[in-house]
Amino acid sequence: MKVLLPLFFSFLALTVLGQERKYITVTKAMTLMGSRFDITVVAVNEEIGYINIDEAVGEIRRIEDMISSWKPDSETSLINKNAGVKPVKVSYELFKLIEQSKQISLITDGAFDISFASIDQVWKFDGSMEYKPTAAEVKKSIAKVGYEKIILNEENQTVFLRDKGMKISFGAIGKGYAADKAKELLVSKQVVAGVVNASGDLTTWGTKTTGEKWLIGIANPLNKGKIFTWMPIVESSVATSGSLDKYVAFDGNKYSHIIDPRTGYPATGINSVSVFAKEAEICDALATAVFILGKDAGLALINQLPDTEVILFDSNNKMFVSNGILFNN
């Protein structure tokens, strides 16, 4: 036995190694929620990989059916239709998403606000604006905005928008939330690794087939074809907000398409914000909030939040980072 036992274990080790699965990477791009989604999974073969991706797509479409303010039969549309009329009983999932959104509004001093949907569009970024809105027009445009007017009743699981004409939408958190839920589903299906990229709201798990970490490129806002640095993403997420693609100009000044829901005026002072955190939902919301808060208040906020980091470029394209961001020299 002293001779046979080592031989047996050697044979067992060779057998196990011979049965190790070889994984491949499967990727598919598609349009969901009105945006481009790129879903990547690590699977044992291409067929299973595409099955996994189809399951993720089904989950994203389920989320869209729940949160879309464009679909007349969605829970969100029903809430909006009953603004100033009566509370609406909703699913537990939507209730918790709205509750989370209000909490983010609170910690960002209203820079993030899902009731922003009720703003009157006095700023237009489709080339049709002929003059800068007056102060009175801007003030009137935000009259129905305010997260504190979203009344939640946890016992009855209802949502009530206090003022008639109020609306909520999840444009600044919805894609990140959908990416998180798709990831959650795939992990529950024992998909070992992957990336869900919802037009820049990105979440990952596991590693590449090589064992290397997933990498996200941080681009120079003034030269998107040039990557400033590559950041490893381990069981984490990232979202980016930028202002250079959509803006209007009056009297030599540029006005970003990202509007401060508290004032009705475009945010200034920032070119790009990338937020890193565990959940894409949080990254999505905070990227918008930091952009609106500006460099100093935005960095101060992120530095107070656990396991959350930010890289931002100001209007002079100078980079600033939160305390936990360290670059290798």
C-alpha positions as CSV (number, residue, x, y, z in Angstrom):
1,M,0.0,0.0,0.0
2,K,2.9,2.4,0.6
3,V,3.7,2.1,-3.1
4,L,0.2,1.9,-4.5
5,L,-1.3,4.9,-2.5
6,P,0.9,7.6,-4.1
7,L,0.3,6.0,-7.5
8,F,-3.4,6.1,-6.9
9,F,-3.4,9.8,-6.0
10,S,-1.2,10.6,-9.1
11,F,-3.7,8.8,-11.3
12,L,-6.6,10.7,-9.6
13,A,-4.8,14.1,-10.2
14,L,-4.3,13.3,-13.8
15,T,-7.9,12.3,-14.2
16,V,-9.2,15.5,-12.7
17,L,-6.9,17.6,-14.8
18,G,-8.0,15.8,-17.9
19,Q,-11.6,16.6,-17.1
20,E,-11.0,20.4,-16.6
21,R,-13.4,22.3,-18.7
22,K,-12.1,24.6,-21.4
23,Y,-14.1,27.9,-21.5
24,I,-14.6,30.3,-24.4
25,T,-15.9,33.9,-24.5
26,V,-19.2,34.6,-26.3
27,T,-20.3,38.2,-27.0
28,K,-23.4,39.7,-28.5
29,A,-24.4,43.3,-29.1
30,M,-28.1,44.4,-29.4
31,T,-30.4,47.3,-28.8
32,L,-32.4,47.2,-25.5
33,M,-34.1,49.9,-23.5
34,G,-33.3,52.2,-26.5
35,S,-29.6,51.8,-26.0
36,R,-26.8,49.5,-27.1
37,F,-26.1,46.6,-24.8
38,D,-23.0,44.4,-25.1
39,I,-23.3,41.1,-23.2
40,T,-20.3,38.9,-22.8
41,V,-20.3,35.5,-21.0
42,V,-17.6,32.9,-20.4
43,A,-19.1,29.5,-21.3
44,V,-18.1,25.9,-22.1
45,N,-19.3,26.3,-25.7
46,E,-20.9,28.8,-28.0
47,E,-24.4,27.3,-27.9
48,I,-24.6,27.5,-24.1
49,G,-23.1,31.0,-24.2
50,Y,-25.8,32.3,-26.5
51,I,-28.5,30.6,-24.4
52,N,-27.1,32.5,-21.4
53,I,-27.1,35.8,-23.3
54,D,-30.7,35.2,-24.3
55,E,-31.7,34.7,-20.7
56,A,-30.0,38.0,-19.8
57,V,-31.8,39.7,-22.6
58,G,-35.1,38.4,-21.2
59,E,-34.3,39.8,-17.8
60,I,-33.4,43.2,-19.2
61,R,-36.7,43.3,-21.2
62,R,-38.6,42.4,-18.0
63,I,-37.0,45.3,-16.2
64,E,-37.8,47.6,-19.1
65,D,-41.5,46.5,-19.0
66,M,-41.5,47.5,-15.3
67,I,-39.7,50.8,-15.3
68,S,-40.4,52.3,-18.8
69,S,-42.3,55.6,-18.7
70,W,-42.9,55.2,-22.4
71,K,-44.9,52.0,-22.1
72,P,-48.5,52.9,-21.2
73,D,-49.1,49.7,-19.3
74,S,-46.0,49.7,-17.1
75,E,-46.1,50.3,-13.4
76,T,-44.1,53.5,-13.8
77,S,-46.6,54.9,-16.3
78,L,-49.5,54.0,-13.9
79,I,-47.7,56.0,-11.1
80,N,-47.3,59.0,-13.4
81,K,-50.9,58.8,-14.6
82,N,-52.1,59.0,-11.0
83,A,-49.9,61.9,-10.0
84,G,-51.8,64.2,-7.6
85,V,-54.8,61.8,-7.7
86,K,-54.1,58.7,-5.7
87,P,-51.4,56.3,-4.5
88,V,-50.6,53.3,-6.7
89,K,-49.8,49.9,-5.4
90,V,-46.7,48.5,-7.1
91,S,-44.5,45.4,-7.0
92,Y,-42.0,45.0,-4.2
93,E,-39.1,45.3,-6.7
94,L,-40.2,48.7,-8.1
95,F,-41.0,50.0,-4.6
96,K,-37.5,49.2,-3.4
97,L,-36.0,50.7,-6.6
98,I,-37.9,54.0,-5.9
99,E,-36.9,53.9,-2.3
100,Q,-33.3,53.4,-3.2
101,S,-33.6,56.3,-5.7
102,K,-34.9,58.6,-3.0
103,Q,-32.0,57.6,-0.7
104,I,-29.5,58.5,-3.4
105,S,-31.3,61.9,-3.9
106,L,-31.0,62.5,-0.2
107,I,-27.2,61.9,0.0
108,T,-26.6,63.9,-3.2
109,D,-28.7,66.8,-2.0
110,G,-31.1,66.3,-4.9
111,A,-28.5,66.3,-7.7
112,F,-29.9,62.9,-8.6
113,D,-33.7,62.9,-8.8
114,I,-36.0,60.6,-10.7
115,S,-38.8,63.2,-10.6
116,F,-36.6,65.1,-13.1
117,A,-38.9,63.6,-15.7
118,S,-41.5,66.3,-15.0
119,I,-39.2,69.1,-16.0
120,D,-40.4,71.3,-18.9
121,Q,-37.9,71.1,-21.7
122,V,-36.8,74.7,-22.0
123,W,-33.3,73.4,-23.0
124,K,-33.2,71.5,-26.2
125,F,-30.2,69.8,-27.6
126,D,-31.5,68.8,-31.1
127,G,-30.3,72.0,-32.8
128,S,-33.7,73.7,-32.6
129,M,-32.9,76.2,-29.8
130,E,-32.8,79.8,-31.0
131,Y,-32.4,81.6,-27.7
132,K,-31.2,81.0,-24.2
133,P,-34.2,80.5,-21.8
134,T,-35.1,83.3,-19.5
135,A,-34.7,82.9,-15.7
136,A,-38.5,82.9,-15.3
137,E,-38.8,80.1,-17.9
138,V,-36.1,78.0,-16.2
139,K,-37.7,78.5,-12.8
140,K,-41.1,77.4,-14.1
141,S,-39.6,74.4,-15.8
142,I,-38.7,72.8,-12.5
143,A,-41.9,73.6,-10.6
144,K,-43.0,70.0,-10.4
145,V,-39.6,68.5,-9.7
146,G,-38.6,67.3,-6.2
147,Y,-37.9,63.9,-4.8
148,E,-39.4,64.8,-1.5
149,K,-42.8,64.9,-3.3
150,I,-42.6,61.2,-4.0
151,I,-44.5,59.7,-1.1
152,L,-43.9,56.0,-0.2
153,N,-46.0,53.9,2.0
154,E,-44.1,50.8,2.9
155,E,-47.0,49.1,4.7
156,N,-49.3,49.4,1.7
157,Q,-46.4,49.2,-0.8
158,T,-47.8,52.3,-2.7
159,V,-46.2,55.2,-4.5
160,F,-47.9,58.6,-4.7
161,L,-46.6,61.7,-6.6
162,R,-47.9,64.6,-4.6
163,D,-48.5,67.1,-7.4
164,K,-50.5,66.8,-10.6
165,G,-48.2,66.8,-13.6
166,M,-45.3,65.1,-11.7
167,K,-43.5,62.3,-13.4
168,I,-40.8,59.9,-12.6
169,S,-38.4,58.1,-14.9
170,F,-35.3,56.0,-14.4
171,G,-33.1,57.3,-17.2
172,A,-30.2,58.0,-14.8
173,I,-30.4,54.7,-13.0
174,G,-32.4,52.2,-15.1
175,K,-29.7,50.8,-17.4
176,G,-27.4,50.3,-14.5
177,Y,-30.2,48.5,-12.6
178,A,-31.0,46.3,-15.6
179,A,-27.3,45.4,-16.0
180,D,-27.1,44.4,-12.3
181,K,-30.2,42.3,-12.6
182,A,-28.9,40.5,-15.7
183,K,-25.7,39.8,-13.9
184,E,-27.6,38.5,-10.9
185,L,-29.6,36.1,-13.1
186,L,-26.5,34.8,-14.9
187,V,-24.6,34.2,-11.7
188,S,-27.6,32.3,-10.4
189,K,-27.3,30.1,-13.6
190,Q,-23.7,29.3,-12.6
191,V,-22.3,31.4,-15.5
192,V,-18.7,31.7,-14.2
193,A,-17.8,35.1,-15.6
194,G,-19.0,37.9,-17.9
195,V,-19.6,41.5,-18.6
196,V,-22.9,43.4,-19.1
197,N,-22.2,46.7,-20.8
198,A,-25.3,49.0,-21.0
199,S,-24.0,51.8,-23.1
200,G,-21.2,52.5,-20.6
201,D,-23.0,51.4,-17.5
202,L,-20.9,48.3,-17.0
203,T,-20.8,45.4,-14.5
204,T,-18.5,42.4,-14.3
205,W,-18.0,39.1,-12.5
206,G,-15.3,36.4,-12.6
207,T,-12.3,36.8,-14.9
208,K,-11.4,36.3,-18.6
209,T,-10.7,32.8,-19.8
210,T,-7.0,33.5,-19.4
211,G,-7.6,34.3,-15.7
212,E,-6.8,37.9,-16.2
213,K,-9.0,40.7,-14.8
214,W,-11.6,42.5,-17.0
215,L,-10.2,45.9,-17.9
216,I,-12.1,49.2,-18.6
217,G,-10.5,52.0,-20.6
218,I,-10.7,55.5,-19.2
219,A,-10.7,57.8,-22.2
220,N,-9.5,61.4,-22.5
221,P,-12.8,63.3,-22.9
222,L,-11.3,65.6,-25.6
223,N,-9.9,62.6,-27.5
224,K,-12.2,59.6,-27.1
225,G,-10.0,57.5,-29.4
226,K,-7.2,57.8,-26.9
227,I,-7.3,55.7,-23.7
228,F,-5.8,57.6,-20.7
229,T,-5.5,54.5,-18.6
230,W,-6.8,51.0,-18.1
231,M,-8.5,50.1,-14.9
232,P,-9.0,46.5,-13.7
233,I,-12.6,45.7,-12.7
234,V,-13.0,42.8,-10.2
235,E,-16.5,41.8,-9.3
236,S,-17.4,45.5,-9.7
237,S,-19.1,48.1,-11.9
238,V,-18.4,51.4,-13.6
239,A,-20.5,54.2,-15.2
240,T,-19.5,57.3,-17.1
241,S,-21.3,60.6,-17.6
242,G,-19.9,63.1,-20.2
243,S,-20.9,66.5,-21.6
244,L,-19.0,67.0,-24.8
245,D,-21.3,65.2,-27.2
246,K,-24.5,67.2,-26.6
247,Y,-24.6,70.9,-25.8
248,V,-25.9,74.2,-27.0
249,A,-23.9,77.5,-27.2
250,F,-25.0,81.0,-26.6
251,D,-22.7,84.1,-26.3
252,G,-19.6,82.0,-26.6
253,N,-20.7,79.7,-23.6
254,K,-21.4,76.0,-23.9
255,Y,-24.3,74.5,-22.0
256,S,-24.3,70.8,-21.3
257,H,-27.3,68.5,-21.8
258,I,-27.0,67.3,-18.2
259,I,-29.4,69.5,-16.3
260,D,-29.3,70.2,-12.5
261,P,-32.8,69.2,-11.3
262,R,-32.6,71.7,-8.4
263,T,-32.0,74.8,-10.6
264,G,-33.0,73.9,-14.1
265,Y,-29.7,75.0,-15.5
266,P,-27.1,72.9,-17.2
267,A,-24.3,71.6,-15.1
268,T,-20.9,73.3,-15.6
269,G,-17.3,72.7,-14.7
270,I,-17.0,69.0,-15.6
271,N,-16.2,67.2,-18.9
272,S,-16.4,63.6,-17.7
273,V,-17.1,61.5,-14.6
274,S,-16.5,57.8,-14.1
275,V,-17.7,56.2,-10.9
276,F,-16.6,52.7,-9.7
277,A,-18.7,50.7,-7.2
278,K,-20.1,47.3,-6.6
279,E,-23.4,47.9,-8.3
280,A,-23.9,49.5,-11.8
281,E,-27.1,51.0,-10.5
282,I,-25.2,53.0,-7.9
283,C,-22.5,53.9,-10.4
284,D,-25.1,55.1,-12.9
285,A,-26.9,57.4,-10.4
286,L,-23.7,58.8,-8.8
287,A,-22.0,59.6,-12.1
288,T,-24.9,61.9,-12.9
289,A,-24.9,63.3,-9.4
290,V,-21.2,64.0,-9.3
291,F,-21.3,65.7,-12.7
292,I,-24.0,68.1,-11.3
293,L,-22.4,68.6,-7.9
294,G,-19.1,69.6,-9.5
295,K,-15.5,68.7,-8.6
296,D,-15.2,69.7,-5.0
297,A,-18.6,68.6,-3.7
298,G,-18.5,65.5,-5.9
299,L,-15.1,64.3,-4.7
300,A,-16.1,65.0,-1.1
301,L,-19.3,62.9,-1.5
302,I,-17.5,59.9,-3.1
303,N,-14.7,60.0,-0.4
304,Q,-17.4,59.5,2.2
305,L,-18.9,56.5,0.6
306,P,-17.5,53.0,1.2
307,D,-16.1,51.0,-1.7
308,T,-16.9,53.8,-4.1
309,E,-14.4,55.7,-6.3
310,V,-14.4,58.3,-9.0
311,I,-12.2,59.7,-11.8
312,L,-13.3,63.0,-13.2
313,F,-12.0,65.5,-15.7
314,D,-12.9,69.2,-15.2
315,S,-13.7,71.7,-17.9
316,N,-10.0,72.3,-18.4
317,N,-9.6,68.6,-18.9
318,K,-7.5,68.3,-15.7
319,M,-8.0,64.9,-14.0
320,F,-9.0,64.5,-10.3
321,V,-9.5,61.2,-8.4
322,S,-11.0,60.0,-5.2
323,N,-8.8,58.8,-2.3
324,G,-8.9,55.1,-3.3
325,I,-7.7,55.5,-6.9
326,L,-4.0,54.7,-7.2
327,F,-2.1,54.6,-10.5
328,N,1.0,52.5,-11.0
329,N,3.9,54.6,-12.0
